[in-house]
């Protein structure tokens, strides 16, 4: 007997597609010369990557919650610490994004 296949919408962020260019940017910035260039002229470095406009805007406004859905968590943490965000601030923002997601999930 064959069981019917059910398709449920994917609602958990772990299953969302990672953004290649964002991941590449964050990966490349692990090189000290690349990180120095980024801190010196962020826009010039961002211009080298084919980021979607909404992704670039999220990078420019340091939107931890938005970017956390698009990139590996280790690269995300590295990026924000490398770019100068204090760790306490990063942790506060990432925790707040988790709480917001929990509230949204409860409303469903």
Backbone torsions as a table, in degrees:
resi	resn	phi	psi	omega
1	UNK	NA	130.5	177.7
2	UNK	-90.7	135.9	177.1
3	UNK	-90.4	145.7	179.2
4	UNK	-67.2	146.0	176.5
5	UNK	-90.5	126.5	178.0
6	UNK	-109.8	139.8	178.9
7	UNK	-110.8	113.0	177.0
8	UNK	-102.0	142.2	177.3
9	UNK	-64.8	143.4	178.3
10	UNK	-83.4	117.9	-176.6
11	UNK	-117.0	-11.0	-178.3
12	UNK	-90.9	134.2	-173.5
13	UNK	-58.7	-25.2	-178.3
14	UNK	-61.7	-22.3	-176.1
15	UNK	-97.0	-0.3	179.1
16	UNK	-75.6	153.8	-179.8
17	UNK	-68.2	136.0	174.6
18	UNK	-77.9	149.7	178.9
19	UNK	-91.1	115.4	-175.7
20	UNK	-59.4	-50.3	-174.7
21	UNK	-68.0	-35.3	175.8
22	UNK	-66.0	-44.7	177.9
23	UNK	-61.1	-41.6	179.5
24	UNK	-64.0	-43.9	176.8
25	UNK	-56.4	-53.1	-177.2
26	UNK	-62.0	-39.3	178.3
27	UNK	-64.5	-47.1	-178.6
28	UNK	-61.5	-31.4	-177.8
29	UNK	-72.4	-2.2	174.6
30	UNK	-72.1	-17.9	175.7
31	UNK	-77.6	124.4	-178.5
32	UNK	-53.7	-42.5	177.7
33	UNK	-63.3	-36.7	178.5
34	UNK	-67.6	-40.8	178.5
35	UNK	-64.1	-41.3	178.0
36	UNK	-62.8	-42.8	178.7
37	UNK	-62.8	-39.4	179.8
38	UNK	-64.3	-46.7	-179.6
39	UNK	-65.7	-30.7	-179.7
40	UNK	-77.0	-37.6	-176.9
41	UNK	-153.0	81.7	-175.3
42	UNK	-56.3	-47.5	-176.4
43	UNK	-60.9	-41.6	-178.9
44	UNK	-63.2	-41.1	178.5
45	UNK	-69.5	-43.1	179.7
46	UNK	-60.5	-32.4	179.5
47	UNK	-62.6	-21.1	-179.3
48	UNK	-78.5	-8.8	-175.2
49	UNK	-116.4	142.1	-178.6
50	UNK	-84.6	60.5	179.6
51	UNK	-77.7	141.6	172.8
52	UNK	-63.4	148.3	-177.9
53	UNK	-54.3	-40.2	-178.9
54	UNK	-70.2	-30.2	177.6
55	UNK	-72.8	-44.7	178.1
56	UNK	-60.5	-42.9	178.9
57	UNK	-60.8	-39.1	178.5
58	UNK	-66.1	-38.5	175.8
59	UNK	-63.0	-46.3	-176.9
60	UNK	-65.4	-28.2	179.2
61	UNK	-100.4	9.0	178.4
62	UNK	55.3	47.1	-177.8
63	UNK	-84.0	88.1	-177.3
64	UNK	-58.1	-46.2	-176.4
65	UNK	-60.6	-46.6	-178.9
66	UNK	-65.1	-48.0	-176.5
67	UNK	-68.6	-27.3	-178.5
68	UNK	-63.3	-22.4	179.6
69	UNK	-82.1	-11.3	-170.0
70	UNK	-113.9	-7.8	-172.3
71	UNK	-143.6	156.9	176.7
72	UNK	-55.3	136.2	-176.5
73	UNK	-61.5	-31.0	178.9
74	UNK	-68.8	-41.8	176.8
75	UNK	-66.4	-37.6	179.3
76	UNK	-60.3	-50.1	-179.5
77	UNK	-62.9	-45.5	178.4
78	UNK	-56.7	-48.0	-176.7
79	UNK	-56.9	-50.4	-175.5
80	UNK	-68.2	-34.9	176.6
81	UNK	-70.0	-41.6	178.4
82	UNK	-62.5	-36.4	-176.2
83	UNK	-80.1	-4.0	173.9
84	UNK	106.7	2.6	178.1
85	UNK	-74.5	127.8	177.1
86	UNK	-60.1	143.0	-176.7
87	UNK	-57.9	-39.7	178.9
88	UNK	-60.2	-39.5	178.7
89	UNK	-66.5	-45.1	178.1
90	UNK	-58.9	-48.7	-178.2
91	UNK	-62.7	-39.1	177.7
92	UNK	-61.7	-44.4	-179.0
93	UNK	-67.1	-41.5	-178.3
94	UNK	-69.7	-36.8	176.8
95	UNK	-66.8	-39.9	178.2
96	UNK	-63.1	-37.5	179.5
97	UNK	-67.1	-34.4	177.1
98	UNK	-68.2	-39.3	178.0
99	UNK	-65.6	-40.9	179.1
100	UNK	-63.1	-39.4	179.0
101	UNK	-65.9	-41.0	180.0
102	UNK	-62.0	-41.8	178.3
103	UNK	-63.4	-44.1	179.3
104	UNK	-62.7	-41.0	179.6
105	UNK	-64.8	-37.0	179.4
106	UNK	-65.5	-29.7	-177.9
107	UNK	-76.6	-13.7	-178.3
108	UNK	-77.3	NA	NA
